[in-house]
């Protein structure tokens, strides 16, 4: 069994990840316009017509912008938990969408893809991360999380590929021209994961199965790609995980297609 994946977009302007087996394909979030989702899928050799479902991690707009059009025009089924559906129903345009409601912690199937949603700490109604599996091949995606938890660590172990938030450099956030309350929210338990915390968690959970890590949701003004990448590479090297490749993700273009 093999999986393919590409992070079509990552950052505060939009988040969307493509994961596919030989038989089925899905999106984790759709924070781009439907047209832009289609364009970026075409760039990696895929198409909207191949998508069997969209799994929504939480209700924030940078994860949900394209949902309505993708569902209504392309008839793509939408999957979310009850808390996320409740939050999205406050938007009149999204309240009429037909949801497939999953239970956080309970795996479900989309074609031959097994989707495992798990709780993460973030300032949303019922935010989740996902592991998508086909046979023994596993891909983990957590793009918004305030802190690592025991549950997150356990769910992400044994993945072949991980998409993990590395939002900010702690010193750059401290020095940023931002209100103090916003800095506190970002660094808080329900906020976003720093380079340093992402690096420490990856060094702890990486094993022989893990081959590729993609760093997601990098802040445009409180981070630098080289700082994020170097922090994670150094931590993995010091922990003896020299076999793990560390990649960046981008707000304006998809990553190259990963095949595992």
MOGIZI-V904026 format. One record per residue. PHI is phi in whole degrees, -180 to 180 (none if undefined). Layout:
phi=<PHI PHI>
This chain:
phi=<none -130 -129 -124 -154 -148 -87 -69 -161 -153 142 -68 -89 159 -134 -164 -126 -103 -136 -146 -102 -69 -110 -136 -144 -143 -115 -96 70 -149 -90 -118 -62 -58 -62 -71 -57 -61 -62 -73 -62 -62 -66 -104 83 -120 -148 -60 -64 -85 -79 -95 -180 -122 -100 -102 -80 -171 -87 -63 -61 -75 -121 -131 -54 -94 -60 -62 -68 -63 -75 -76 -90 -107 58 -85 -62 -113 -124 -157 -85 -64 -65 -68 -61 -61 -65 -71 -68 -74 -92 -55 -71 -100 -67 -92 -73 -84 -100 -94 -93 -102 -102 -57 97 -110 -65 -145 -108 -126 62 -94 -94 -95 -108 -116 -86 -141 -71 -133 -83 -162 -83 -143 -64 -150 -71 -139 -107 -136 -113 -112 -128 -141 63 -97 -88 -131 -124 -110 -135 -138 -103 -141 -157 -79 -161 -70 -127 -60 -61 -61 -58 -68 -68 -89 -63 73 -79 -82 -138 -128 -112 -133 -63 -139 -73 -145 -87 -62 -72 -65 -65 -60 -88 -67 -84 -131 -59 -59 -65 -72 -60 -65 -66 -64 -86 -78 -64 -107 -100 -132 -86 -82 -55 -66 -72 -62 -63 -64 -66 -63 -62 -76 -96 -62 -137 -65 -74 -71 -117 -138 -124 -115 -88 -117 58 -69 -68 -72 -119 -122 -158 -135 -54 -67 -68 -62 -64 -69 -60 -72 -60 -62 -65 -65 -62 -65 -88 87 -99 -73 -84 -91 -90 -114 -123 -99 -120 -138 -77 -111 -163 -79 -74 -61 -68 -90 -127 -135>
